[in-house]
Amino acid sequence: MAAEASRAAGGAPRRLGAVAGESAGPLLICTGGIHGNEPAGLAAAAEVLAELGRRPGRLRGRFVVLAGNRAALAAGRRFLARDLNRIWLPEHLAGLESPAGPDDAEAVEQRELLAALREEIGAAGDREVFFLDLHTSSAPGIPFVCIGDTLRNRRFARRFPVPVILGLEEQVDGALLEFLNNAGVVTLGFEGGQHEAPESIENLAAAIWTGLGSAGLLPRRDDRVRAARRLLHRRRQGVPRVLEIRYRHGLTPGDGFRMRPGYRNFQAITAGEALADDRDGPIYAFYDARVLLPLYQGLGDDGFFLAREVSRFWLWLSRLLRRLRLGTLLPLLPGVERLSVGEDAVLADPRVARWFTIEIFHLLGYRKRRRRCGRLLFSRRRHDLGRPPRIAL
């Protein structure tokens, strides 16, 4: 099944298909295969498109499916020159359209994909735009959702009865989800299971049906939407509802990283447990957590992630504080100052703002964390609470 999906995806057009409802409504864009060794998303999307084509009457708005890295899909590789899901950065996009811009395989793919996204989102006008990015992983495990932590994304993800992962955008730069989210699109990434697992296509198709219901293109009580949610609920297997990425083990060329065999997504691990090895020896867990996306493939620069559960109270409190817009008071705290480049970025000196600095910023919707001259740089998306009048990429 995986081989058939790979062959089909490798020959897919950029726009795999689209279905427009009889009444106006939101736009849901779905991508699959942004990594070329993950064809299951496009196979699942093709099944959904075919079924929607037989029953367009209940759909409102527009649903469109775009193929990701077509060249890498044809080769069956994660990428050819660069990871297409790590180059959606402002500085890279600025040079992409210049005559002296990059011309490798992923640059060609990115130009075409960006043009298709601009066309679809531009035609949507002032309608709400949702984006669903479909993935699989090299490790076995249950399906899950990744979102940038905005209240709008949370509302979209709430209808997916699988674990929701927060904080991945703090650890990974240049993802397509982050680029679109910063523009005002409601975004969600869905990991359907292991690359070759026969149930991964079924999980991803269920994610699309759930997304159609959550975005409002189909009634939430639609029989197909309800069946999809029941399937995903069964897959959850008692894993906590919401978790946050607390650590990423990044890789560098030549470090000889090898994940120890047998780890699955969401497997509980304990402090001091040896998870992997590299040229310096064993790599141990810092604390009790759950392991996520352990690397069992040749390409990739993320060895594994560690995640911990987020309590319902913490989520409720953050929603309340953001709606009260208390983030505007952050520069009044000792050791915190707002950057002059924009009102959505602040610097915090951890030597002064020592108590739960990161946790407090997370509560208020500040998610991107970097170090600058010994201080922590946080930024908050402008569209946490509401959407822009129009979205421009």
N, C-alpha and C positions, 0 to 999 in steps of 0.2 A: 504493500500500500504506500509506504514512504517513497519507494522508487518511482511508482506511477505518479504520485503527487509532485515529485521533483521534476520529472519530465514535462508534465503539464504546465507547471509554474515557469519553467525555463523558457517555454514558448509563448508565455502570456503577453498580451499587449499591455501598454502602460495603464490604460483604463480598461480594467477587466470587464466592467459592466456597470450599468446604472439603472435604477428603477425610480420613476417619478410617480407620486400619488396623484389622485384626482383632485385633491384639495391642497392648498398651500400649507406649509409647515416647515419644521427645521431641516437642516442639512446634516446628514451623518456620513462622514468620510471614513472608510475603512482601508487600512493598508496591511498587506501581508508580504513576507519575503524581503523585508529591508535587510535582513541577513540571508545570504544566498543558500545557506544550509538549513533554512527554516521554511520549506515550501508548504507546510500544512495549512497555514493561514489562508493562502489563496485557494487551496483545494476546498476548504470549508466555506469560503466566501462564494465560490462558484456554485456550491450546493444551495446556499441561501438565495443567491440571485435567481437560480432556476426555479425555486419554489415560489419566490415573490413574483416572478414573471407569470406564474399560473394563477396568482391571486392578488393583482395590484389594487383591487377596489378598496381594501381596508387601509392601505398605506396613505399617509399624509406627509407632504414634504418630499425630500429626495434622498436616496441612498446610493452611494457610489463607491466602487472598489478600485483602488489603485495598486498596481504592482510596485514593489520596492526596488531592490537591486536586481534588475532583469539579467544583466551580464553575469553576476555571481550566481543567480539561480540556475542559469544555463550550465554553469560550470560545477554546480553543487558545492560551492565553497562559501564560507561566511562573507568574505569580500575578496577582491582581486588586488587592489593597491592599498586602500584605506577602508576603515569601518564606516559605512555610510550612515550609521547611527551615532557617530561621534563628531560630525563635522558641520553641524547646524549652529555654528557660532557666528556672531555679528562680524567679526574680523574676516572670517573665511567667506561668508556670503558677500561681503563687500567686494572682495577680489574675484568672486566666481564669475561675474558678468563682464569683467574687464578683458580687453584683448590679450593681456599678458597673464590672464588667470590660468589656473591649473587645467590640464587636459587629460588626466588619467581616467581610468574607467569609471571611478566613483564620481568624478567631477561631471562627466557626461550624464550619469544617472541622476545626480542631484539637480542639475539644470532642468532636465526633463520633468522630474518629480515636482520641483518647485513651480514650474510653469503650469503643471496640471492642478496643483493645489491653488495657485493664484486664480486660475480660471474658474474653478468650482466655488471657491470662497467669494470671489468677486461677484459671481452671478447670484450668490445667496442674498446680496443686499443687506438689509437690516435683520434678517432672520438669524436665529440662534444656530451656531455651528458646533457640532460635536465631532470628535476624532477618536477612532478606535484603532490601536496599533496591535497587531496579532503576532505572537512569538511562540517559540518552543525553546527548550533548553537541552543541554547535553546530559543532564542528570534526571533521574526519575523523580516523580513527586506529583503532588496534587496541583490543580490549576490555581492561579491567584491573579490579583489585580495590582498594578502599580499606578499611583497618581502623584502629581505634584500637589502639595497640601493646600489647596484653596477650597473655600466653602462650596463653590460651584462644582468643582471636581468631586468633592465628597458626596454631594447630592446625586450626581450621575452614578457614582460607584456604589451607592447605598443599595441599589436594586440587584447588584451582583452578589449572590450568596456564597462567596468564596473569601478567603483572607485578602485583606487590603494592605498593601505595603506603602508606607510613607518614607520619605527621606532619601529615596534612591537618587533624586536629582542633585542632592548635596554631594554625592559621591562620584557621579558620572557627568562629565561635561559634553556638550554638543549633541544631545539627543534630540530627535525630531519632536518628541512630545514636549520637551521644554521650550523649544522654539515656537511651536504653535500656541502653547499655553501662555507664553509671554505676550503673544499678539492678541489674546482674548478668546481663543478657542477653548471649549471644554474638552479636556483630553483624558484618555485612559489607556494604559497598556495592559494587555492580557497575555499571560503566559499559560499556554494550554497543556503543557506536559512535556515529555521527552520527545526529541525529534522523531524517532522511529516508532513510537508507541501508537498502536492502532486507535486508541481512544483519544489521541490528541486532536485529530480532525473533528471528532464528535464534540469535544470540549470547546473547541474554537467556534464551531457552528453555533453551539449553545450560547457562547459569549456574544455573537452577533445578534441572535434573536433577543437576548436580554438587553443588549444595547439599543436595539430598535424600540423596545418597549420603554426603557428608561429615558431615552431621548424624546419620546413622544411621537415617533413615526408610526407606531402601532399601539393599539390599546393595551394597557398593562395586563388586562384579563384575556387577551388574545390566547387562544389555545396553544399556539406554537410558542409564545413567550412563556406561558406558565409551565409548559413541559420542559423548556430549556432551563428555567430556574430550578425546577425540581431535580433535574439531572445534576446541575452544578452544586446544589445543596448536598446531594448524596456524596459528591466527590470531596467535600471539605474535610471529613474525617476528624472532626473535633479540634482542629487547629484554631488558635485564637482568631477573633474576627479582624482585629487591626494590629499591625506590628510596625515598628519603625526600624529602619536600617541604622545601626550604630557603628558599624565598622566595615570597611572595604579593604580587602587584601589585593593591592594593585601589583601588577607584574611589570618587569622590565626585561628587555632582550638579554638572553644569556643567563638568567638567574636559575634555570633548571627546575622551575616549579613543577611539582607533581602532586596532585590531590590524592590523598590516600583513598583506596577503593571503598565503595559501599555506601557513600553518603547520598542522601536524598534531600530534596527541597523540604525545608521545615523540620528536619530531623533535630531533635533536642541534643545539645552538646553541653559538656560541663567544663568549668574553668580548669586549665591545665591539660586538656585533651589534645593529643597530637592530631591535627587535621590534614597536614600536608608536609611536604619536604621541599627544600631547595638547596642550592649549593652551600648554604650556611648551616644546614641541618634541619631538624624538625621545626614545624611551625605550630605553636600551641594556641589554644583559645584563651583569651584574656579573662573571660567570665562566662557564666552560664548564659546560654542563648539558643537560638535556632539558626542553623546554617541555611544559607540560601544561595542558589545558583553556583554550586561547586563546579569548577571547570574540568570537564572530561573530554575536551576536544583540542585540536592543535592550535587554532587561532583564537585570539581574545586576550585582553589585558586585565581582566577581572578574575582573580583566582577564586575568591568566594566572598560572600557577605555574611555578616552576623546581624540578626534582628532580635528585638525584644518586644513583648506585648505592650500596647498602649491601652490604658484603662478608659472605660466609658466616661468616667468623671473628667479625666484630662481632656477628652474630646469635647465634652459639653462646655467645660470652662473656656477652652480656646475659642469655641464658636461664640460664646457670650462676649468675651473680651474683644474679639474682632468686630462684632456688630456694634459694640460701644465705641469702636475706633480708638482704643486706648494706646495703640501703637504710636500715635502722634505724640504721646508723652515720653517716649523712650529717651529723647535727648536731655530730658530733665534729670535722668538718673546719673549718678557719679560714674565717670569713666566712659560715658557714651556720648558720641557726637554724630550729627548728621553730615553726610558728605555733601559738598556743594554741587556735585554733578547731578544730583537728583534727590527728591524727597523720599524715595523708596529704598535708600541705602544708608546704612549707619555703620560706624566703627565702634567697637567696644574693646576697652583695655581690660584684659582678664586679671591684671594685677590690682585693678580697682573694683571693677564689677565682677566680684569673685563668686557670688553665691548663685548657683544654678543659672549661669548666664545663658547657656545654649537652650536650656529648657524654657526659660522665660521668653526668649526670642521666638522659639517654636510656637509657644502659646499664642503669640501675637501675629503669627503668619510669616515670620522671617525665616526663610529656609536655606538660602544659599550661604554656605560658610567657607570663608577663605582666610588665610593669614596675610596681613600686610604690615610689615615693620613691627612685628610682635603683637599686633592687634587683630581682632577678629572682624572680618567684614561680613555683614549680613545684608541681604536685600529681600524685598517683599514684592510680589507681583502686584501690578496695578489693578488687576481684574479679579481680586479675591472675592469680592462681594457682588459685583455686577458686571455685565458685559458692556463692551464699547458699542457705540451706535453702529459702527461699521468696522470690519476687520480688514486691515491692509497688511500684506506680507512684503 
